[in-house]
Amino acid sequence: MPSNPKIPKDMILKAALELLIESGYGNVTIKAVAKRLNSSTQPISWHFGNMEGFRKALAEYAISYANKKLKPSSENAVSAFSEIGNAYVDIAFDMPNLFKYLYLNEGSDYCVGTFEMILSAINNQDLITEVADFFCISDDKALDYLTNTIVYSHGLLVAIVSGTIKADRQTAREKVHNACCAFLLQVGGDIKKAQKEKIYKEKWSYDDKV
């Protein structure tokens, strides 16, 4: 076993993640990753010790990768929340194998609870307060709005990725958008302000399909 492998750890994890995204978690093995790198399995064993260490490192790397995709550019809490929703849809459509791995626990005990981590993130009091102030509602109602939106979006995308519901990306975004509007009106939020700020579309009613 080499004392100083030429293939760095990040390169191995990048190759493993690419394989996961292309072929699914079940096809990610040390041999498959080594083949992708045109290398022996020794550098992988040197860095991670065994398959368990390798899979744990891959889970952490995949979560970090997804979190970067979900990171919003806007400093406005409401706009940022909308950006995250769109990015979540994009992961489901562009990288369904990664979505299954992270959010459906497809074959990995290391990613159990990843969705719960996303859901718990809305308990950030600063976010709740900013959303409440923006929509002129109480903190409790802001929390209801955020929770309902996340749960609906996640459930819809799980159904799409699993093949239970057939929908294209645009349709998925529209459904999430309409659900956001419905949940906002449900808690008495100022949707006109959201429309004015271009966060939600200008024409919307309960007649829209959710």
C-alpha positions as a Markdown table, in Angstrom:
| # | Residue | x | y | z |
|---|---|---|---|---|
| 1 | Met | 0.0 | 0.0 | 0.0 |
| 2 | Pro | 1.5 | 3.4 | -1.0 |
| 3 | Ser | 2.6 | 5.7 | 1.9 |
| 4 | Asn | 1.6 | 8.7 | -0.1 |
| 5 | Pro | -1.0 | 8.0 | -2.8 |
| 6 | Lys | -0.9 | 10.2 | -5.9 |
| 7 | Ile | -4.7 | 10.4 | -6.1 |
| 8 | Pro | -6.1 | 13.0 | -3.6 |
| 9 | Lys | -9.1 | 12.3 | -1.4 |
| 10 | Asp | -11.3 | 14.9 | -3.0 |
| 11 | Met | -10.7 | 13.5 | -6.4 |
| 12 | Ile | -11.8 | 10.1 | -5.2 |
| 13 | Leu | -15.0 | 11.5 | -3.6 |
| 14 | Lys | -15.7 | 13.6 | -6.7 |
| 15 | Ala | -15.5 | 10.5 | -8.9 |
| 16 | Ala | -17.7 | 8.5 | -6.5 |
| 17 | Leu | -20.3 | 11.3 | -6.4 |
| 18 | Glu | -20.4 | 11.5 | -10.2 |
| 19 | Leu | -20.9 | 7.7 | -10.3 |
| 20 | Leu | -23.7 | 8.0 | -7.8 |
| 21 | Ile | -25.4 | 10.7 | -9.8 |
| 22 | Glu | -25.1 | 8.8 | -13.1 |
| 23 | Ser | -25.8 | 5.2 | -11.9 |
| 24 | Gly | -27.3 | 5.3 | -8.4 |
| 25 | Tyr | -25.8 | 4.6 | -5.0 |
| 26 | Gly | -26.1 | 0.8 | -5.5 |
| 27 | Asn | -23.4 | 0.9 | -8.2 |
| 28 | Val | -20.9 | 2.9 | -6.1 |
| 29 | Thr | -18.2 | 0.4 | -5.0 |
| 30 | Ile | -14.5 | 0.9 | -4.4 |
| 31 | Lys | -13.7 | -1.2 | -7.5 |
| 32 | Ala | -16.1 | 0.9 | -9.6 |
| 33 | Val | -14.6 | 4.2 | -8.4 |
| 34 | Ala | -11.0 | 2.9 | -8.9 |
| 35 | Lys | -11.9 | 1.9 | -12.5 |
| 36 | Arg | -13.4 | 5.4 | -13.1 |
| 37 | Leu | -10.1 | 6.9 | -11.9 |
| 38 | Asn | -8.1 | 4.4 | -14.0 |
| 39 | Ser | -6.4 | 3.4 | -10.7 |
| 40 | Ser | -6.0 | 0.5 | -8.3 |
| 41 | Thr | -8.1 | 0.3 | -5.2 |
| 42 | Gln | -5.1 | 1.1 | -3.0 |
| 43 | Pro | -5.4 | 4.9 | -2.9 |
| 44 | Ile | -9.0 | 4.5 | -1.8 |
| 45 | Ser | -8.2 | 2.1 | 0.9 |
| 46 | Trp | -5.4 | 4.3 | 2.1 |
| 47 | His | -7.6 | 7.3 | 2.4 |
| 48 | Phe | -10.7 | 5.7 | 3.8 |
| 49 | Gly | -9.6 | 2.4 | 5.4 |
| 50 | Asn | -12.6 | 0.3 | 4.4 |
| 51 | Met | -15.9 | 0.4 | 2.7 |
| 52 | Glu | -17.7 | 1.8 | 5.8 |
| 53 | Gly | -15.3 | 4.7 | 6.0 |
| 54 | Phe | -15.6 | 5.3 | 2.3 |
| 55 | Arg | -19.4 | 5.4 | 2.3 |
| 56 | Lys | -19.5 | 7.7 | 5.4 |
| 57 | Ala | -17.1 | 10.1 | 3.7 |
| 58 | Leu | -19.2 | 9.9 | 0.5 |
| 59 | Ala | -22.4 | 10.8 | 2.4 |
| 60 | Glu | -20.8 | 13.8 | 3.9 |
| 61 | Tyr | -19.4 | 14.9 | 0.5 |
| 62 | Ala | -22.8 | 14.4 | -1.1 |
| 63 | Ile | -24.6 | 16.4 | 1.6 |
| 64 | Ser | -22.1 | 19.2 | 1.2 |
| 65 | Tyr | -22.5 | 19.2 | -2.6 |
| 66 | Ala | -26.3 | 19.4 | -2.3 |
| 67 | Asn | -26.1 | 22.2 | 0.3 |
| 68 | Lys | -24.0 | 24.3 | -2.1 |
| 69 | Lys | -26.7 | 23.8 | -4.8 |
| 70 | Leu | -29.4 | 24.9 | -2.3 |
| 71 | Lys | -27.5 | 27.9 | -1.1 |
| 72 | Pro | -29.4 | 31.1 | -2.1 |
| 73 | Ser | -27.8 | 34.2 | -3.5 |
| 74 | Ser | -30.4 | 36.6 | -2.1 |
| 75 | Glu | -30.0 | 38.2 | 1.3 |
| 76 | Asn | -33.8 | 38.7 | 1.5 |
| 77 | Ala | -35.2 | 35.7 | 3.5 |
| 78 | Val | -38.3 | 35.3 | 1.5 |
| 79 | Ser | -36.5 | 35.5 | -1.9 |
| 80 | Ala | -33.9 | 33.1 | -0.5 |
| 81 | Phe | -36.6 | 30.7 | 0.5 |
| 82 | Ser | -38.0 | 30.8 | -3.0 |
| 83 | Glu | -34.6 | 30.2 | -4.5 |
| 84 | Ile | -34.0 | 27.2 | -2.3 |
| 85 | Gly | -37.4 | 25.8 | -3.5 |
| 86 | Asn | -36.4 | 26.1 | -7.2 |
| 87 | Ala | -33.0 | 24.6 | -6.5 |
| 88 | Tyr | -34.6 | 21.6 | -4.7 |
| 89 | Val | -36.8 | 21.1 | -7.8 |
| 90 | Asp | -33.7 | 21.2 | -10.0 |
| 91 | Ile | -31.9 | 18.6 | -8.0 |
| 92 | Ala | -34.9 | 16.2 | -8.3 |
| 93 | Phe | -34.9 | 16.7 | -12.1 |
| 94 | Asp | -31.2 | 17.0 | -12.9 |
| 95 | Met | -29.9 | 14.5 | -10.4 |
| 96 | Pro | -32.7 | 12.1 | -9.4 |
| 97 | Asn | -30.2 | 9.5 | -8.1 |
| 98 | Leu | -28.7 | 12.0 | -5.8 |
| 99 | Phe | -32.2 | 13.1 | -4.6 |
| 100 | Lys | -33.1 | 9.5 | -3.8 |
| 101 | Tyr | -29.8 | 9.0 | -2.0 |
| 102 | Leu | -30.1 | 12.1 | 0.1 |
| 103 | Tyr | -33.8 | 12.4 | 0.7 |
| 104 | Leu | -35.2 | 8.9 | 0.3 |
| 105 | Asn | -32.4 | 7.1 | 2.1 |
| 106 | Glu | -31.9 | 4.8 | -0.9 |
| 107 | Gly | -29.3 | 2.4 | 0.4 |
| 108 | Ser | -27.4 | 4.6 | 2.8 |
| 109 | Asp | -27.8 | 4.6 | 6.5 |
| 110 | Tyr | -25.5 | 7.6 | 6.6 |
| 111 | Cys | -28.1 | 9.9 | 5.0 |
| 112 | Val | -30.9 | 9.0 | 7.4 |
| 113 | Gly | -32.6 | 12.2 | 8.6 |
| 114 | Thr | -31.3 | 14.5 | 5.8 |
| 115 | Phe | -34.8 | 15.8 | 5.1 |
| 116 | Glu | -35.5 | 16.3 | 8.8 |
| 117 | Met | -32.3 | 18.5 | 8.8 |
| 118 | Ile | -33.9 | 20.6 | 6.1 |
| 119 | Leu | -37.2 | 20.8 | 7.9 |
| 120 | Ser | -35.5 | 21.7 | 11.2 |
| 121 | Ala | -33.6 | 24.5 | 9.5 |
| 122 | Ile | -36.7 | 26.6 | 9.3 |
| 123 | Asn | -36.8 | 26.7 | 13.1 |
| 124 | Asn | -34.1 | 29.4 | 12.8 |
| 125 | Gln | -35.8 | 32.2 | 14.6 |
| 126 | Asp | -34.2 | 34.9 | 12.4 |
| 127 | Leu | -35.7 | 33.3 | 9.3 |
| 128 | Ile | -39.1 | 32.9 | 10.9 |
| 129 | Thr | -39.1 | 36.5 | 12.1 |
| 130 | Glu | -38.0 | 37.9 | 8.7 |
| 131 | Val | -40.7 | 36.0 | 6.9 |
| 132 | Ala | -43.3 | 37.0 | 9.5 |
| 133 | Asp | -42.3 | 40.7 | 9.2 |
| 134 | Phe | -42.3 | 40.6 | 5.4 |
| 135 | Phe | -45.8 | 39.1 | 5.1 |
| 136 | Cys | -47.2 | 40.9 | 8.1 |
| 137 | Ile | -48.1 | 37.7 | 10.1 |
| 138 | Ser | -47.2 | 36.3 | 13.4 |
| 139 | Asp | -44.2 | 34.1 | 14.0 |
| 140 | Asp | -46.4 | 31.0 | 14.5 |
| 141 | Lys | -48.2 | 31.6 | 11.2 |
| 142 | Ala | -44.8 | 32.1 | 9.5 |
| 143 | Leu | -43.6 | 28.8 | 10.8 |
| 144 | Asp | -46.8 | 27.1 | 9.6 |
| 145 | Tyr | -46.3 | 28.7 | 6.1 |
| 146 | Leu | -42.7 | 27.5 | 5.9 |
| 147 | Thr | -43.4 | 24.0 | 7.2 |
| 148 | Asn | -46.4 | 23.4 | 5.0 |
| 149 | Thr | -44.4 | 24.6 | 1.9 |
| 150 | Ile | -41.5 | 22.4 | 2.6 |
| 151 | Val | -43.6 | 19.3 | 3.3 |
| 152 | Tyr | -45.7 | 19.8 | 0.2 |
| 153 | Ser | -42.6 | 20.4 | -2.0 |
| 154 | His | -40.8 | 17.4 | -0.7 |
| 155 | Gly | -43.8 | 15.1 | -1.0 |
| 156 | Leu | -44.5 | 16.3 | -4.6 |
| 157 | Leu | -40.8 | 15.8 | -5.7 |
| 158 | Val | -40.7 | 12.4 | -4.0 |
| 159 | Ala | -43.7 | 11.3 | -6.0 |
| 160 | Ile | -42.2 | 12.6 | -9.2 |
| 161 | Val | -38.8 | 11.1 | -8.7 |
| 162 | Ser | -40.4 | 7.7 | -7.7 |
| 163 | Gly | -42.6 | 7.8 | -10.9 |
| 164 | Thr | -45.9 | 8.0 | -9.0 |
| 165 | Ile | -46.7 | 11.3 | -10.6 |
| 166 | Lys | -45.7 | 12.3 | -14.1 |
| 167 | Ala | -44.7 | 16.0 | -14.4 |
| 168 | Asp | -42.0 | 18.1 | -16.1 |
| 169 | Arg | -39.8 | 20.6 | -14.4 |
| 170 | Gln | -42.0 | 23.6 | -15.2 |
| 171 | Thr | -45.1 | 21.9 | -14.0 |
| 172 | Ala | -43.4 | 21.0 | -10.8 |
| 173 | Arg | -42.3 | 24.5 | -10.2 |
| 174 | Glu | -45.7 | 25.8 | -10.9 |
| 175 | Lys | -47.3 | 23.4 | -8.4 |
| 176 | Val | -44.8 | 24.4 | -5.7 |
| 177 | His | -45.4 | 28.0 | -6.5 |
| 178 | Asn | -49.1 | 27.7 | -6.3 |
| 179 | Ala | -48.9 | 25.7 | -3.0 |
| 180 | Cys | -46.7 | 28.5 | -1.6 |
| 181 | Cys | -49.4 | 31.1 | -2.5 |
| 182 | Ala | -52.2 | 28.9 | -1.0 |
| 183 | Phe | -50.3 | 28.4 | 2.2 |
| 184 | Leu | -49.5 | 32.1 | 2.4 |
| 185 | Leu | -53.2 | 33.1 | 2.0 |
| 186 | Gln | -54.1 | 30.4 | 4.5 |
| 187 | Val | -52.2 | 32.1 | 7.2 |
| 188 | Gly | -53.3 | 35.6 | 6.2 |
| 189 | Gly | -50.1 | 36.7 | 4.5 |
| 190 | Asp | -49.7 | 39.8 | 2.4 |
| 191 | Ile | -49.6 | 38.2 | -1.0 |
| 192 | Lys | -49.8 | 41.5 | -2.8 |
| 193 | Lys | -46.5 | 42.5 | -1.2 |
| 194 | Ala | -45.0 | 39.3 | -2.5 |
| 195 | Gln | -46.3 | 40.0 | -6.0 |
| 196 | Lys | -45.0 | 43.5 | -5.9 |
| 197 | Glu | -41.5 | 42.2 | -4.9 |
| 198 | Lys | -41.7 | 39.7 | -7.8 |
| 199 | Ile | -41.5 | 36.7 | -5.4 |
| 200 | Tyr | -44.9 | 35.3 | -6.5 |
| 201 | Lys | -46.6 | 35.8 | -9.8 |
| 202 | Glu | -48.9 | 38.8 | -10.2 |
| 203 | Lys | -52.1 | 36.9 | -11.0 |
| 204 | Trp | -53.1 | 34.1 | -8.7 |
| 205 | Ser | -56.3 | 32.7 | -7.2 |
| 206 | Tyr | -57.6 | 29.6 | -5.5 |
| 207 | Asp | -58.8 | 28.5 | -8.9 |
| 208 | Asp | -55.2 | 27.7 | -9.8 |
| 209 | Lys | -54.4 | 24.0 | -9.5 |
| 210 | Val | -52.4 | 23.1 | -6.5 |
